[in-house]
Amino acid sequence: MKPTARAVTRPVWPMQVLKISEFGSLDYGRNYGVGYDIGSWTDMLPEFGGDTWSQKDVFMTYRTTGVATYRNYDFFGLIEGLNFAAQYQGKNERTDNGHLYGADYTRANGDGFGISSTYVYDGFGIGAVYTKSDRTNAQERAAANPLNASGKNAELWATGIKYDANNIYFAANYAETLNMTTYGDGYISNKAQSFEVVAQYQFDFGLRPSLAYLKSKGRDLGRYGDQDMIEYIDVGATYFFNKNMFDLC
């Protein structure tokens, strides 16, 4: 059985999709941010995983709200395996939930854009992504606490590689975020450097063992200086009874 990008079906969110043949597709609504085009390659663990810089509702790193996304596949039908995407995210100022600075500022975002590109050929893949967004007033006010980031913009750049063939799956990525990645009890880091790597093998009888290492290091975290925000080794396995049933170990 050949390894696949993910054994489960992604949920469906309300959004409008327009597909125009080889010219690509355009959609709007709640969707994956373009950052996850790279983050998804290592988000393959039976449990946990993909959590050093891909965070729900944190700008365009994972599932997020109010994004208009253009995707082009095989570069207008001219180069097989070469895909790219451009994304715009409108401002999401979270409502006041009793937070100190007037909003759930860790999940808020200003206007922003992102671009990604991946190329996959004969199982080998390489890709990169860049996003930049304004930060909200609540996020800037939160900088009164030195544990929070103080910049006006939030940025991400990441690059990744993968191999998915011959029953082998291997993927790795490196990412840097500025004024974006959350940590601790609701803080936003000034800068984070993250690395994820995962290796898996699919046995013909259904067993798929997995080994991964993930680390995210925060820089200039107020009085704590530089600290590891996340670091762990993950050993697990998935057993596929058939194409539609599997168990996590």
Residue pairs with C-beta under 8 A, 6 or more apart in sequence:
1 167
1 202
1 204
1 206
1 240
2 164
2 165
2 167
2 202
3 164
3 167
3 168
3 169
3 200
3 202
3 208
4 164
5 40
5 44
5 164
6 40
6 43
6 44
7 238
7 240
7 246
13 29
13 30
13 31
13 63
14 29
14 30
15 27
15 28
15 29
15 30
15 31
16 27
16 28
16 29
17 25
17 26
17 27
18 25
18 26
18 27
19 25
20 26
22 74
22 76
22 77
23 72
23 76
24 70
24 71
24 72
24 73
24 76
25 70
25 71
26 68
26 69
26 70
26 71
27 68
27 69
28 67
28 68
28 69
29 66
29 67
30 63
30 64
30 65
30 66
30 67
31 63
31 64
31 67
31 69
32 40
32 62
32 63
32 64
33 59
33 60
33 61
33 62
33 63
33 64
33 67
33 87
33 89
33 114
33 131
34 60
34 69
34 85
34 86
34 87
34 114
34 115
34 116
34 129
34 131
35 53
35 54
35 59
35 60
35 61
35 62
35 114
35 116
35 129
35 131
35 156
35 158
35 175
36 43
36 54
36 61
36 62
36 63
37 85
37 116
37 118
37 127
37 129
38 116
38 118
38 127
38 128
38 129
38 158
38 159
38 160
38 173
38 175
39 50
39 53
39 54
39 61
39 62
39 158
39 160
39 173
39 175
40 50
40 54
41 125
41 127
41 160
41 161
41 162
41 171
41 173
42 49
42 50
42 160
42 171
42 172
42 173
42 196
42 197
42 198
42 212
42 214
43 49
43 50
43 54
44 50
44 169
44 171
44 198
44 200
44 210
44 212
45 198
45 210
45 212
45 234
45 236
46 210
46 236
46 237
46 238
46 248
46 249
47 234
47 236
47 248
48 232
48 234
49 196
49 198
49 212
49 214
49 234
50 196
51 214
51 230
52 175
52 192
52 194
52 195
52 196
52 214
52 215
52 216
52 229
52 230
53 61
53 156
53 158
53 175
53 177
53 181
53 192
53 194
53 216
54 61
54 62
55 61
55 62
55 181
55 182
56 62
56 63
56 64
56 107
57 63
57 64
57 65
57 92
57 107
58 64
58 106
58 107
58 109
58 180
58 181
58 182
59 89
59 109
59 112
59 131
59 133
59 154
59 156
59 180
60 67
60 87
60 89
60 112
60 114
60 131
60 133
60 156
61 131
61 156
61 177
61 180
64 89
64 109
65 92
66 89
66 90
66 91
66 92
67 87
67 88
67 89
67 90
68 87
68 88
68 89
69 85
69 86
69 87
70 85
70 86
70 87
71 83
71 84
71 85
72 83
72 84
72 85
73 83
74 80
74 81
74 82
74 83
75 82
75 83
75 84
80 121
81 119
81 120
81 121
82 117
82 118
82 119
83 117
83 118
83 119
83 120
84 115
84 116
84 117
84 118
85 114
85 115
85 116
85 117
86 113
86 114
86 115
87 113
87 114
87 115
87 116
87 131
88 111
88 112
88 113
89 109
89 111
89 112
89 113
89 114
89 133
90 111
91 109
91 110
91 111
91 134
91 136
92 107
92 108
92 109
93 103
93 108
93 136
93 137
93 138
94 103
94 104
94 105
94 107
94 108
94 138
95 103
95 104
96 102
96 103
97 103
97 104
99 105
99 138
99 186
100 142
101 138
101 139
101 141
101 142
101 144
102 138
102 141
103 136
103 138
105 136
105 138
105 139
105 141
105 142
105 188
106 182
106 186
106 187
106 188
108 136
108 138
108 139
109 133
109 134
109 135
109 136
109 154
110 133
110 134
110 135
110 136
110 154
111 133
111 134
112 131
112 132
112 133
112 134
112 154
113 131
113 132
113 133
114 129
114 130
114 131
114 132
114 156
115 129
115 130
115 131
116 127
116 128
116 129
116 130
117 127
117 128
117 129
118 125
118 126
118 127
119 125
119 126
119 127
120 162
122 165
123 163
123 164
123 165
123 166
124 161
124 162
124 163
124 165
125 160
125 161
125 162
125 163
125 164
126 159
126 160
126 161
127 159
127 160
127 161
128 157
128 158
128 159
128 160
129 156
129 157
129 158
129 159
130 155
130 156
130 157
131 154
131 155
131 156
131 157
132 153
132 154
132 155
132 156
133 153
133 154
133 155
134 152
134 153
134 154
135 151
135 152
135 153
135 154
135 179
139 148
139 149
139 179
139 188
140 150
140 152
142 148
142 188
143 149
143 150
145 187
145 222
146 222
146 223
147 184
147 187
147 221
147 222
147 223
147 224
148 187
148 188
148 222
149 178
149 179
149 180
149 188
149 189
149 190
150 179
150 190
151 178
151 179
151 190
153 178
153 179
154 177
154 178
154 179
154 180
155 177
155 178
155 179
155 180
156 175
156 176
156 177
156 178
156 180
157 175
157 176
158 173
158 174
158 175
158 176
159 173
159 174
159 175
160 171
160 172
160 173
160 174
161 171
161 172
161 173
162 169
162 170
162 171
162 172
163 169
163 170
163 171
164 170
164 171
167 201
167 202
167 203
167 204
168 199
168 200
168 201
168 202
169 198
169 199
169 200
169 201
169 202
170 197
170 198
170 199
170 200
171 196
171 197
171 198
172 195
172 196
172 197
172 198
173 194
173 195
173 196
174 193
174 194
174 195
175 192
175 193
175 194
175 195
176 191
176 192
176 193
176 194
177 189
177 191
177 192
177 194
178 190
178 191
179 188
179 189
179 190
179 191
180 188
180 189
180 192
181 188
181 189
181 192
181 194
181 216
181 218
181 229
182 188
182 189
183 189
183 192
183 218
183 221
183 229
184 229
187 221
189 218
189 219
189 221
189 229
190 218
190 219
190 220
190 221
191 218
191 219
191 220
192 216
192 217
192 218
192 219
192 229
193 216
193 217
193 219
194 214
194 215
194 216
194 217
194 230
195 213
195 214
195 215
195 216
196 212
196 213
196 214
196 215
197 212
197 213
197 214
198 210
198 211
198 212
199 210
199 211
199 212
200 208
200 209
200 210
200 211
201 208
201 209
202 208
206 239
206 240
206 241
207 237
207 238
207 239
207 240
208 237
208 238
208 239
208 240
209 235
209 236
209 237
210 234
210 235
210 236
210 237
210 238
211 233
211 234
211 235
212 233
212 234
213 232
213 233
213 234
214 230
214 231
214 232
214 234
215 228
215 230
215 231
216 228
216 229
216 230
216 231
217 226
217 227
217 228
217 229
218 224
218 226
218 227
218 228
218 229
219 226
220 226
221 227
236 248
236 249
237 248
237 249
238 246
238 247
238 248
238 249
239 246
239 247
239 249
240 246
241 247
